[in-house]
Amino acid sequence: MSTIQNTRLIYTVAVVSAFATGAVSLAIGQFPISMSDFFSLTRAAIVGGVADVPVNADIVLFDIRLPRMLAAFSVGAALAAAGATYQNLFRNPLVSPDILGVSSGAALGAVVGIFLGLPLLIIQLSAFAGGIAAVALIYTIARAIDRHSAHNNVLTLVLIGVVVASLLSAGVALTKYLADPYQQLPAITYWLMGSFASVSYKELVVALPLIAAGLLPLFLLRWRINILSLGDDEARALGLNVTATRLIVILAATLMTASAVALCGVIGWVGLIIPHAVRLLVGAEFSRLLPLSIIIGGTFMLLVDTICRSIAVVEIPPGVVTALIGAPIFISIMASTFRQK
Amino acid sequence: MTIKQASLSTHRLAIGYPRRTIARDISFSVNVGEAIAILGPNGCGKTTLFRTLLSLSPAISGEVQLNGKSIHHMRANTIARHIAYIPQINGSTFDFSVIEVVEMARLTNIAWHASPSKHDTERAMEALDKVGMADFSHRRFGELSGGERQLTMIARSLASDATIILMDEPTASLDFGNQLRVRDTINTLKTQDISVLFTTHHPDEALQCATRTIAIDKHGRAHLGETKTLLTTEFVAELYGVSVGDLVRANFNVVRNVMKDVVNDGAASF
């Protein structure tokens, strides 16, 4: 079938662009590394030997750009995968991965950590814990409300999510108000904008396994997530254990989002537009949607971060660029979707 | 492969919500290869009855039994092996292809971490073929017409191993030709030993397809009987709160008298 050939072509293009973007991202930056230096360094790293390159070029390439590249790719992949999952789960193509309050919880965790003057790694752990706790709270409240009704409704989850997220934002606002305006407030603002600048291998070895741990159940349940997107009644009538499946899926997506947010702060738009665009390319079937969202989400984030750190003398927060790119893409996707109908 | 015919019955079933009983005293058991129509005015609990039969809503009192056991604590997976459900047509938010929609019926046969196998796809294609939708397998479900969607959903219930199909208003919002097509399909299913329970707003449809009818009146009382003896003009007028004259003007009597003979002959014409 031509659909299968199309899908194969799309995958090939996506994987090739991912590797190309990775290579470009390693080569580009404030510290100039020429093409020949880049190749001799890469060869030296793979087959061994010493490369004849400028001083510190190897440190810039392998200790600064490589971990940053890995972080940007995995955060983009994690956010796009979690976004795709939540969009199917809530049967709403306009849902982002922090629909259940992960970002607000993580933000409060991080902001309180900065306010208390804790070390960076503890701040990240606090952000992670805040994100998970927010979702757990929302899920528990929604279940308690639904226990007394005949329906067990995703709408309850979304509405409680909005309420709790708004409450947590009030906590963030209060902490900012109380924070020292010369030291803490800039740090808080900087964290809330999101950045990959401070990522090193130390953080990556914690975050990457957590993201992978969240991805595994999503991958295994990939076909059943299609059935969840039909809605509770239909899914249950087809024989799915809706409550258990949904809980596992929420846990997995939350783990991925919380790890991503803890690593680099809140970066919007990626988890919203990438799965939406990928769905237009390969359809809603989750087994196809998930891998492609991961590849394209990662590549997109990597591209954005590369632009952010090389286009000007100072770094631009990636959240600003994702918004600048995301908003017009989103509007044009919506326009073309509505025109079709 | 021989499929074991499931048995579904209710005993003094009351349906509704925790604080509001909608209908009570519903007792029936489904015979192999029969169609039962469920009639009644808006809000009389037709959809709630289906939700209760599927254990999506708890029974207020009484019991639903599947193969002689209470359905109340049965796992969704067990119920789905015997009963398939076709909800009212709704615009699905996400667009799957027709074959992907039908393959979903194979859930009870697919391991939790797996996707449909080649065998599952074959079963789905056979089911599409049975309802005459084989050529549509790679079309997007969202691009289909109402009738094509309904036939796809019927194919989905055929692709499962279920022998009882619940159809919620299968012909609502369909044009005349598609209504006929869906009714034909229901009559064909009966000859293949598949039992169909369907809700409808048209007494005519009950007369055309259903051997027996359950009518729920506005007081929540359920009346069960042979369709042709239960649905007298007087009874239908009372059920919907209209006069006998209204029904005569709507040609109900003509339909009724013609259909008596068709139903008596069973599904011989198919």
Contacts between the chains, C-beta under 8 A, distances in Angstrom:
chain1	res1	chain2	res2	distance
A	1	B	138	6.5
A	3	B	97	8.0
A	3	B	138	6.4
A	88	B	94	6.7
A	91	B	93	4.3
A	91	B	94	7.1
A	92	B	93	6.8
A	93	B	93	7.0
A	93	B	94	7.5
A	148	B	18	7.6
A	150	B	17	5.8
A	150	B	18	7.1
A	150	B	57	5.1
A	150	B	58	7.4
A	220	B	112	7.4
A	220	B	113	4.0
A	221	B	112	7.1
A	221	B	113	7.0
A	222	B	115	7.2
A	223	B	110	7.1
A	223	B	114	6.9
A	223	B	115	4.2
A	223	B	116	7.1
A	224	B	107	7.6
A	224	B	112	6.8
A	226	B	96	6.9
A	226	B	100	7.3
A	226	B	104	6.9
A	227	B	104	5.7
A	227	B	107	6.3
A	229	B	93	7.1
A	229	B	94	5.4
A	230	B	92	6.8
A	230	B	104	7.5
A	232	B	56	8.0
A	233	B	51	7.0
A	233	B	54	8.0
A	233	B	56	5.4
A	233	B	85	7.8
A	233	B	87	6.5
A	234	B	85	7.2
A	234	B	87	5.8
A	236	B	54	7.5
A	236	B	56	6.0
A	236	B	76	4.8
A	237	B	54	5.3
A	237	B	56	6.9
A	237	B	76	7.6
A	237	B	79	7.8
A	237	B	80	6.4
A	237	B	83	7.7
A	237	B	84	7.5
A	237	B	85	3.8
A	237	B	87	7.8
A	238	B	80	5.7
A	238	B	85	7.9
A	238	B	104	5.8
A	238	B	105	6.7
A	238	B	107	4.9
A	238	B	108	7.8
A	238	B	160	7.8
A	239	B	76	5.2
A	239	B	77	4.3
A	239	B	78	8.0
A	239	B	79	7.2
A	239	B	80	3.0
A	239	B	81	7.0
A	239	B	107	4.8
A	239	B	108	4.3
A	240	B	76	6.3
A	240	B	77	7.8
A	240	B	107	6.1
A	241	B	75	7.2
A	241	B	76	5.9
A	241	B	77	7.1
A	242	B	76	7.3
A	279	B	94	7.4
A	283	B	95	6.3
A	283	B	96	7.0
A	283	B	97	6.8
A	283	B	140	7.7
A	284	B	94	3.6
A	284	B	95	5.4
A	284	B	96	5.7
A	285	B	96	6.1
A	285	B	97	7.6
A	285	B	100	5.6
A	287	B	115	5.8
